[in-house]
Amino acid sequence: MSPMIGRLWTGRCTPENAEAYETLLITKIIPELDQAEGCLGAYVLRRQDGKDIEFAVLHLFESLAAVKAFAGDNYQVAAVPAEARTLLASFDPVAQHFDVRAAPERGSTVPR
């Protein structure tokens, strides 16, 4: 059985664009990505990083095959929609992929 895969990507915004980017990410981008076959959902993390606001997105997938079905053969390349690019000051051009060794129970939620 293939291990669950965590796809990790980060992007940075100016403080002025952070709220707009977070709203776009949570209300549009993540829900669209979550429709991919084998996608198990995502964590969205945010922190102050110097003058910028950094976002890290950890998407969980059933397997590397599910990641490739979502992202294509060149699956390491980051999937950053044009609308998001206008709000980001910088972002990682590639996503990192990890075998998941432990994860919270499915169905649990994190309070907001």
JOBEL-V596269 format. One record per pair of residues at least 12 apart in sequence whose ideal C-beta (glycine too) atoms are under 10 Angstrom apart, sorted by the first residue. I is the first residue (numbers start at 1). J is the second residue. D is the distance in whole Angstrom. If there is no record, write none. Layout:
I J D
I J D
This chain:
1 62 10
1 63 8
2 61 10
2 62 8
2 63 4
2 64 6
2 65 7
2 66 9
2 99 9
3 62 9
3 63 7
3 64 8
3 98 9
3 99 4
3 100 6
3 101 8
4 38 10
4 40 7
4 60 6
4 61 7
4 62 6
4 63 7
4 64 10
4 66 9
4 98 9
4 99 7
4 100 4
4 101 9
4 102 10
4 103 7
5 38 9
5 40 9
5 59 9
5 60 7
5 61 5
5 62 8
5 63 6
5 64 5
5 65 9
5 66 7
5 67 5
5 68 10
5 75 10
5 97 6
5 98 7
5 99 7
5 100 7
6 40 10
6 42 10
6 43 9
6 58 5
6 59 7
6 60 6
6 61 8
6 67 10
6 95 10
6 96 8
6 97 7
6 98 4
6 99 8
6 100 5
6 101 10
6 103 8
7 33 10
7 39 9
7 42 9
7 57 8
7 58 7
7 59 4
7 60 8
7 61 6
7 64 10
7 66 10
7 67 6
7 70 9
7 71 8
7 75 8
7 76 9
7 78 9
7 79 9
7 95 5
7 96 8
7 97 6
7 98 8
8 43 10
8 45 10
8 56 7
8 57 7
8 58 5
8 59 8
8 92 9
8 95 6
8 96 5
8 97 8
8 98 7
9 42 10
9 55 9
9 56 7
9 57 5
9 58 8
9 59 8
9 78 5
9 79 8
9 80 8
9 91 7
9 92 6
9 93 10
9 94 8
9 95 4
9 96 7
10 45 9
10 47 10
10 49 9
10 54 6
10 55 7
10 56 5
10 57 8
10 58 10
10 78 9
10 90 9
10 91 7
10 92 5
10 95 9
10 96 9
11 25 9
11 52 10
11 53 10
11 54 7
11 55 5
11 56 8
11 57 8
11 78 8
11 80 7
11 84 8
11 85 9
11 87 9
11 88 5
11 89 8
11 90 7
11 91 4
11 92 7
12 49 7
12 50 9
12 51 10
12 52 4
12 53 7
12 54 5
12 55 7
12 88 7
12 89 5
12 90 5
12 91 7
12 92 9
13 46 9
13 52 6
13 53 5
13 54 8
13 55 7
13 84 10
13 87 6
13 88 6
13 89 6
13 90 9
13 91 9
14 51 8
14 52 6
14 53 7
14 87 9
14 88 9
14 89 5
15 48 8
15 51 7
15 52 8
15 53 6
16 53 10
16 87 9
16 89 10
17 52 10
17 53 8
17 86 9
17 87 4
17 88 8
17 89 7
18 46 8
18 48 9
18 52 8
18 53 4
18 54 9
18 55 8
18 87 8
18 89 10
19 53 9
19 87 10
20 83 10
20 84 10
20 86 9
20 87 6
21 46 10
21 53 8
21 55 7
21 83 10
21 84 7
21 86 9
21 87 4
21 88 7
21 89 10
22 44 8
22 46 7
22 53 8
22 55 7
22 87 9
23 87 10
24 81 8
24 83 6
24 84 6
24 86 10
24 87 7
25 42 9
25 44 6
25 46 9
25 55 7
25 57 7
25 81 10
25 84 7
25 87 9
26 42 10
26 44 6
26 112 10
28 81 8
28 83 8
28 84 9
29 42 9
29 44 10
29 57 9
29 79 9
29 80 9
29 81 6
29 83 8
29 84 6
30 42 5
30 43 10
30 44 7
30 57 8
30 59 8
32 79 10
32 81 9
33 57 9
33 59 7
33 70 7
33 71 10
33 79 7
33 81 10
34 59 8
35 70 9
36 59 9
36 61 8
36 66 7
36 67 9
36 69 7
36 70 4
36 71 9
36 79 10
37 61 9
37 62 9
37 65 10
37 66 6
37 69 6
37 70 7
38 60 10
38 61 5
38 62 4
38 63 6
38 64 10
38 65 7
38 66 3
38 67 8
38 68 10
38 69 7
38 70 7
39 59 7
39 60 7
39 61 6
39 62 8
39 66 7
39 67 9
39 69 10
39 70 7
40 59 8
40 60 4
40 61 6
40 62 6
40 66 9
40 100 9
40 103 8
40 106 7
41 58 10
41 59 8
41 60 6
41 61 10
41 106 8
42 57 6
42 58 6
42 59 4
42 60 7
42 61 10
43 56 8
43 57 7
43 58 4
43 59 8
43 60 8
43 104 9
43 110 8
44 56 8
44 57 6
44 58 8
44 59 10
44 110 10
45 57 8
45 58 7
51 89 9
52 88 10
52 89 6
52 90 8
53 89 9
54 89 10
54 90 10
54 91 10
55 84 10
55 88 9
55 91 9
56 92 9
57 78 10
57 95 9
58 95 10
58 96 10
58 98 9
58 100 10
59 71 10
59 79 10
59 95 8
59 97 10
60 98 10
60 100 7
60 103 7
60 106 10
61 75 10
61 97 9
61 100 9
64 97 7
64 99 9
67 95 9
67 97 7
71 95 8
71 97 10
74 94 9
75 94 9
75 95 8
75 97 8
76 93 9
76 94 5
76 95 6
76 96 8
76 97 7
77 93 7
77 94 6
77 95 8
78 91 6
78 92 6
78 93 6
78 94 6
78 95 5
79 95 8
80 92 9
80 93 9
80 95 10
